[in-house]
Amino acid sequence: MRQRNDTASVWHFAAAPAAEDQPEQPPYSVEPGDTADYPQLLDGWTPVTEIPAPAKTRGKKAADDEGGEPA
């Protein structure tokens, strides 16, 4: 379940060994306001139903590379 840390504390998660359907999970921390996947809803966390949009990167136009006028 995707959820957001709405507490005022950083949460630290221990490493998890590999399972049949999951690879090994290294230890990690979740800052307040950040999201993480965890099977149970944690106390003080909020479920996140929206899928985060990928960060948009601004691409260069061909005119920027060639020094010409944009089409």
Backbone torsions as a table, in degrees:
resi	resn	phi	psi	omega
1	MET	NA	128.6	176.8
2	ARG	-79.0	132.1	-178.8
3	GLN	-148.9	155.9	-177.4
4	ARG	-107.0	136.2	176.5
5	ASN	-77.0	101.7	178.3
6	ASP	-99.1	14.8	176.2
7	THR	-87.9	172.8	178.2
8	ALA	-91.6	6.0	-174.6
9	SER	-117.5	152.9	170.8
10	VAL	-78.1	132.8	177.0
11	TRP	-102.6	136.3	179.7
12	HIS	-113.8	133.1	-179.7
13	PHE	-116.3	136.3	180.0
14	ALA	-76.2	164.0	176.0
15	ALA	-65.2	149.4	177.9
16	ALA	-123.5	133.4	179.2
17	PRO	-68.2	160.7	178.6
18	ALA	-64.3	143.4	175.8
19	ALA	-118.2	179.5	-178.6
20	GLU	-56.8	-43.1	-175.7
21	ASP	-109.8	4.7	-178.2
22	GLN	-132.4	136.6	174.5
23	PRO	-73.6	168.7	176.8
24	GLU	-59.6	138.4	-179.5
25	GLN	-110.3	118.2	177.7
26	PRO	-71.9	163.2	177.1
27	PRO	-64.4	148.9	179.7
28	TYR	-153.4	164.7	178.8
29	SER	-124.3	151.1	178.2
30	VAL	-125.4	117.2	-179.9
31	GLU	-74.4	157.0	174.8
32	PRO	-56.7	133.1	-179.6
33	GLY	91.0	-15.9	178.3
34	ASP	-84.7	165.5	180.0
35	THR	-114.7	159.1	178.1
36	ALA	-154.1	159.4	173.6
37	ASP	-96.3	128.5	177.8
38	TYR	-150.1	139.6	-172.5
39	PRO	-63.0	-34.0	179.5
40	GLN	-111.6	148.3	175.8
41	LEU	-69.7	124.5	-177.1
42	LEU	-87.6	152.1	-178.9
43	ASP	-62.9	125.6	179.5
44	GLY	87.3	1.5	179.1
45	TRP	-103.4	158.6	-178.9
46	THR	-120.0	132.7	176.6
47	PRO	-62.4	142.5	178.8
48	VAL	-112.4	117.2	-178.4
49	THR	-99.2	-26.1	180.0
50	GLU	-78.1	145.1	178.0
51	ILE	-86.9	126.8	-178.4
52	PRO	-63.6	134.2	177.9
53	ALA	-74.7	140.6	177.2
54	PRO	-64.4	146.8	179.6
55	ALA	-63.6	130.6	179.5
56	LYS	-84.1	132.3	175.8
57	THR	-108.4	143.4	-179.2
58	ARG	-87.4	115.9	-179.4
59	GLY	-83.8	158.4	176.9
60	LYS	-86.3	140.5	175.5
61	LYS	-79.8	155.3	179.6
62	ALA	-58.5	-34.8	-179.9
63	ALA	-63.2	-30.5	178.9
64	ASP	-65.9	-36.1	179.7
65	ASP	-76.8	-36.1	-173.2
66	GLU	-98.0	-10.6	178.8
67	GLY	79.1	9.2	-179.3
68	GLY	-95.1	-175.5	177.8
69	GLU	-79.4	142.4	175.0
70	PRO	-66.6	149.2	-176.9
71	ALA	-73.7	NA	NA
